Amino acid sequence: MLLILSGTTLFLLARSGLASLAEGTQTLPPGVTSYVQRADYFSAQSSLGLVLIGLGVATGLGAAVRHAVRRRGYVAPPAPHASASPVA
């Protein structure tokens, strides 16, 4: 849930920055030399937000599947011991 929330926040902040850049109300911070560099920053920020949202959804789905499997009582077979080798 936290991944989805942080990704959404990051995406919306980047979207707001790109919108203000398009409207011409964005001022360049110190160290930034062009508006293209600022647009690349906001674009990367929005992409990272989308990745975080995707990771949050995948984590949630994985947890839901794992919970459903465990709730139904399915038990995975135990892993073979290291001492039990096929070669006698």
PAFIMI-891566 format. One record per residue: residue number from 1; residue in one letter; x, y, z of N, C-alpha, C, O in turn. Coordinates in nm, 3 decimals, decimal comma, always signed. Layout:
PAFIMI-891566
- NUM;A;X;Y;Z;X;Y;Z;X;Y;Z;X;Y;Z
...
end
This chain:
PAFIMI-891566
- 1;M;+0,082;-0,119;+0,000;+0,000;+0,000;+0,000;+0,087;+0,126;+0,000;+0,056;+0,226;-0,066
- 2;L;+0,196;+0,118;+0,076;+0,286;+0,233;+0,083;+0,354;+0,258;-0,051;+0,377;+0,373;-0,088
- 3;L;+0,387;+0,152;-0,124;+0,447;+0,169;-0,256;+0,350;+0,238;-0,352;+0,390;+0,326;-0,429
- 4;I;+0,225;+0,199;-0,347;+0,125;+0,260;-0,435;+0,106;+0,406;-0,399;+0,097;+0,492;-0,487
- 5;L;+0,099;+0,435;-0,270;+0,079;+0,573;-0,225;+0,198;+0,662;-0,261;+0,180;+0,774;-0,309
- 6;S;+0,319;+0,613;-0,238;+0,437;+0,695;-0,271;+0,453;+0,710;-0,421;+0,493;+0,817;-0,468
- 7;G;+0,423;+0,606;-0,497;+0,431;+0,617;-0,643;+0,329;+0,715;-0,699;+0,359;+0,791;-0,791
- 8;T;+0,208;+0,712;-0,643;+0,105;+0,806;-0,688;+0,145;+0,948;-0,654;+0,127;+1,039;-0,736
- 9;T;+0,198;+0,970;-0,535;+0,243;+1,103;-0,496;+0,353;+1,153;-0,588;+0,350;+1,268;-0,633
- 10;L;+0,449;+1,068;-0,615;+0,561;+1,107;-0,702;+0,511;+1,137;-0,843;+0,555;+1,234;-0,906
- 11;F;+0,420;+1,055;-0,894;+0,366;+1,077;-1,027;+0,288;+1,209;-1,035;+0,303;+1,285;-1,130
- 12;L;+0,206;+1,235;-0,933;+0,126;+1,358;-0,935;+0,214;+1,482;-0,920;+0,184;+1,586;-0,981
- 13;L;+0,320;+1,474;-0,841;+0,412;+1,588;-0,831;+0,482;+1,614;-0,964;+0,499;+1,729;-1,004
- 14;A;+0,522;+1,508;-1,033;+0,586;+1,524;-1,163;+0,488;+1,579;-1,266;+0,525;+1,663;-1,348
- 15;R;+0,366;+1,532;-1,260;+0,264;+1,582;-1,353;+0,238;+1,730;-1,330;+0,222;+1,807;-1,425
- 16;S;+0,233;+1,769;-1,203;+0,214;+1,910;-1,171;+0,331;+1,994;-1,219;+0,312;+2,105;-1,270
- 17;G;+0,453;+1,942;-1,203;+0,571;+2,014;-1,251;+0,572;+2,028;-1,402;+0,609;+2,134;-1,454
- 18;L;+0,533;+1,922;-1,473;+0,527;+1,931;-1,619;+0,419;+2,028;-1,664;+0,437;+2,100;-1,763
- 19;A;+0,307;+2,031;-1,594;+0,200;+2,124;-1,630;+0,243;+2,268;-1,607;+0,216;+2,355;-1,691
- 20;S;+0,311;+2,295;-1,496;+0,358;+2,433;-1,472;+0,468;+2,471;-1,569;+0,482;+2,588;-1,604
- 21;L;+0,546;+2,374;-1,613;+0,648;+2,401;-1,713;+0,585;+2,435;-1,847;+0,632;+2,523;-1,919
- 22;A;+0,476;+2,364;-1,881;+0,406;+2,391;-2,007;+0,335;+2,526;-2,005;+0,325;+2,592;-2,108
- 23;E;+0,286;+2,566;-1,887;+0,216;+2,695;-1,876;+0,312;+2,813;-1,870;+0,272;+2,928;-1,889
- 24;G;+0,439;+2,785;-1,844;+0,538;+2,892;-1,835;+0,550;+2,953;-1,698;+0,613;+3,058;-1,683
- 25;T;+0,492;+2,891;-1,597;+0,499;+2,945;-1,461;+0,615;+2,885;-1,381;+0,639;+2,925;-1,267
- 26;Q;+0,685;+2,791;-1,439;+0,796;+2,725;-1,371;+0,922;+2,810;-1,382;+0,958;+2,853;-1,491
- 27;T;+0,988;+2,834;-1,270;+1,118;+2,902;-1,272;+1,226;+2,798;-1,251;+1,207;+2,702;-1,177
- 28;L;+1,338;+2,817;-1,316;+1,447;+2,719;-1,307;+1,520;+2,733;-1,173;+1,555;+2,844;-1,133
- 29;P;+1,542;+2,622;-1,104;+1,619;+2,629;-0,979;+1,767;+2,649;-1,008;+1,811;+2,631;-1,122
- 30;P;+1,844;+2,686;-0,909;+1,988;+2,705;-0,931;+2,054;+2,575;-0,975;+2,025;+2,468;-0,920
- 31;G;+2,139;+2,583;-1,073;+2,211;+2,466;-1,123;+2,147;+2,403;-1,246;+2,212;+2,323;-1,313
- 32;V;+2,024;+2,437;-1,276;+1,956;+2,384;-1,393;+1,974;+2,486;-1,505;+1,943;+2,604;-1,487
- 33;T;+2,023;+2,440;-1,620;+2,059;+2,534;-1,725;+1,952;+2,552;-1,832;+1,953;+2,653;-1,903
- 34;S;+1,859;+2,456;-1,845;+1,759;+2,470;-1,951;+1,627;+2,407;-1,907;+1,621;+2,327;-1,815
- 35;Y;+1,524;+2,447;-1,977;+1,391;+2,391;-1,950;+1,381;+2,245;-1,998;+1,300;+2,168;-1,946
- 36;V;+1,462;+2,208;-2,096;+1,463;+2,070;-2,144;+1,517;+1,978;-2,034;+1,467;+1,868;-2,014
- 37;Q;+1,620;+2,024;-1,965;+1,675;+1,946;-1,854;+1,571;+1,929;-1,743;+1,560;+1,822;-1,684
- 38;R;+1,496;+2,032;-1,716;+1,390;+2,025;-1,614;+1,278;+1,932;-1,659;+1,224;+1,857;-1,578
- 39;A;+1,242;+1,936;-1,787;+1,138;+1,847;-1,839;+1,184;+1,701;-1,832;+1,104;+1,612;-1,802
- 40;D;+1,311;+1,676;-1,860;+1,365;+1,539;-1,848;+1,358;+1,490;-1,704;+1,328;+1,374;-1,678
- 41;Y;+1,386;+1,580;-1,610;+1,378;+1,545;-1,468;+1,236;+1,506;-1,430;+1,214;+1,404;-1,364
- 42;F;+1,138;+1,587;-1,471;+0,999;+1,557;-1,438;+0,951;+1,430;-1,509;+0,872;+1,354;-1,454
- 43;S;+0,999;+1,407;-1,630;+0,962;+1,287;-1,702;+1,017;+1,162;-1,633;+0,947;+1,062;-1,619
- 44;A;+1,142;+1,169;-1,590;+1,201;+1,056;-1,516;+1,129;+1,035;-1,383;+1,109;+0,922;-1,340
- 45;Q;+1,090;+1,144;-1,319;+1,018;+1,135;-1,192;+0,882;+1,068;-1,210;+0,842;+0,985;-1,127
- 46;S;+0,813;+1,102;-1,316;+0,683;+1,039;-1,340;+0,699;+0,891;-1,377;+0,616;+0,809;-1,338
- 47;S;+0,804;+0,858;-1,451;+0,829;+0,717;-1,483;+0,860;+0,637;-1,358;+0,812;+0,524;-1,342
- 48;L;+0,938;+0,693;-1,269;+0,969;+0,625;-1,144;+0,843;+0,607;-1,059;+0,826;+0,505;-0,993
- 49;G;+0,755;+0,707;-1,061;+0,628;+0,693;-0,990;+0,543;+0,580;-1,044;+0,482;+0,506;-0,968
- 50;L;+0,540;+0,566;-1,176;+0,464;+0,457;-1,236;+0,526;+0,321;-1,203;+0,454;+0,223;-1,183
- 51;V;+0,658;+0,315;-1,197;+0,724;+0,190;-1,160;+0,690;+0,153;-1,016;+0,664;+0,036;-0,986
- 52;L;+0,690;+0,252;-0,926;+0,654;+0,225;-0,787;+0,509;+0,178;-0,774;+0,479;+0,090;-0,694
- 53;I;+0,421;+0,237;-0,853;+0,281;+0,193;-0,852;+0,272;+0,048;-0,899;+0,201;-0,032;-0,839
- 54;G;+0,342;+0,015;-1,006;+0,342;-0,122;-1,057;+0,397;-0,220;-0,957;+0,343;-0,329;-0,940
- 55;L;+0,506;-0,184;-0,889;+0,562;-0,271;-0,786;+0,465;-0,289;-0,670;+0,454;-0,398;-0,614
- 56;G;+0,395;-0,184;-0,634;+0,297;-0,194;-0,527;+0,181;-0,285;-0,563;+0,135;-0,364;-0,480
- 57;V;+0,134;-0,274;-0,685;+0,025;-0,361;-0,731;+0,072;-0,507;-0,736;+0,000;-0,597;-0,694
- 58;A;+0,193;-0,530;-0,788;+0,246;-0,666;-0,795;+0,266;-0,725;-0,656;+0,237;-0,842;-0,634
- 59;T;+0,314;-0,645;-0,563;+0,333;-0,691;-0,426;+0,199;-0,725;-0,362;+0,185;-0,826;-0,293
- 60;G;+0,100;-0,639;-0,384;-0,033;-0,665;-0,330;-0,097;-0,790;-0,386;-0,158;-0,869;-0,313
- 61;L;-0,084;-0,809;-0,516;-0,139;-0,929;-0,578;-0,067;-1,055;-0,530;-0,130;-1,158;-0,503
- 62;G;+0,064;-1,047;-0,519;+0,140;-1,160;-0,467;+0,101;-1,195;-0,325;+0,089;-1,312;-0,290
- 63;A;+0,082;-1,094;-0,242;+0,041;-1,118;-0,104;-0,099;-1,177;-0,098;-0,126;-1,264;-0,015
- 64;A;-0,188;-1,129;-0,185;-0,325;-1,182;-0,186;-0,327;-1,328;-0,229;-0,400;-1,409;-0,171
- 65;V;-0,248;-1,362;-0,330;-0,242;-1,501;-0,375;-0,181;-1,589;-0,266;-0,231;-1,698;-0,239
- 66;R;-0,076;-1,542;-0,205;-0,012;-1,618;-0,098;-0,108;-1,639;+0,019;-0,114;-1,747;+0,077
- 67;H;-0,181;-1,536;+0,053;-0,279;-1,547;+0,162;-0,389;-1,647;+0,128;-0,428;-1,728;+0,211
- 68;A;-0,438;-1,641;+0,004;-0,545;-1,732;-0,037;-0,497;-1,877;-0,037;-0,570;-1,967;+0,004
- 69;V;-0,375;-1,899;-0,083;-0,320;-2,035;-0,086;-0,303;-2,088;+0,055;-0,337;-2,204;+0,083
- 70;R;-0,251;-2,007;+0,144;-0,231;-2,053;+0,282;-0,363;-2,071;+0,356;-0,374;-2,157;+0,443
- 71;R;-0,461;-1,992;+0,322;-0,590;-2,003;+0,388;-0,660;-2,133;+0,351;-0,734;-2,189;+0,431
- 72;R;-0,638;-2,180;+0,230;-0,701;-2,304;+0,185;-0,632;-2,428;+0,240;-0,681;-2,539;+0,223
- 73;G;-0,520;-2,410;+0,305;-0,453;-2,522;+0,369;-0,355;-2,596;+0,283;-0,311;-2,705;+0,320
- 74;Y;-0,318;-2,541;+0,168;-0,218;-2,606;+0,084;-0,082;-2,596;+0,151;-0,040;-2,487;+0,191
- 75;V;-0,016;-2,707;+0,163;+0,117;-2,708;+0,222;+0,215;-2,754;+0,115;+0,198;-2,860;+0,056
- 76;A;+0,316;-2,675;+0,092;+0,417;-2,711;-0,007;+0,499;-2,828;+0,045;+0,521;-2,839;+0,165
- 77;P;+0,544;-2,914;-0,044;+0,626;-3,027;+0,002;+0,756;-2,975;+0,061;+0,811;-2,876;+0,013
- 78;P;+0,804;-3,041;+0,165;+0,928;-2,992;+0,227;+1,047;-3,008;+0,133;+1,049;-3,097;+0,048
- 79;A;+1,142;-2,921;+0,150;+1,263;-2,927;+0,068;+1,345;-3,047;+0,110;+1,349;-3,081;+0,229
- 80;P;+1,412;-3,113;+0,016;+1,495;-3,229;+0,052;+1,613;-3,186;+0,137;+1,667;-3,076;+0,119
- 81;H;+1,652;-3,271;+0,228;+1,766;-3,238;+0,316;+1,895;-3,253;+0,239;+1,903;-3,327;+0,141
- 82;A;+1,995;-3,181;+0,283;+2,125;-3,187;+0,217;+2,190;-3,324;+0,237;+2,268;-3,369;+0,154
- 83;S;+2,157;-3,389;+0,349;+2,221;-3,519;+0,376;+2,161;-3,630;+0,290;+2,226;-3,733;+0,270
- 84;A;+2,041;-3,612;+0,240;+1,978;-3,716;+0,160;+2,016;-3,696;+0,014;+1,951;-3,621;-0,058
- 85;S;+2,121;-3,761;-0,028;+2,168;-3,746;-0,165;+2,125;-3,869;-0,246;+2,109;-3,977;-0,190
- 86;P;+2,105;-3,853;-0,376;+2,065;-3,966;-0,458;+2,178;-4,069;-0,474;+2,154;-4,185;-0,507
- 87;V;+2,300;-4,025;-0,451;+2,414;-4,116;-0,463;+2,442;-4,174;-0,324;+2,465;-4,100;-0,229
- 88;A;+2,439;-4,306;-0,314;+2,457;-4,368;-0,183;+2,599;-4,402;-0,153;+2,629;-4,455;-0,046
end
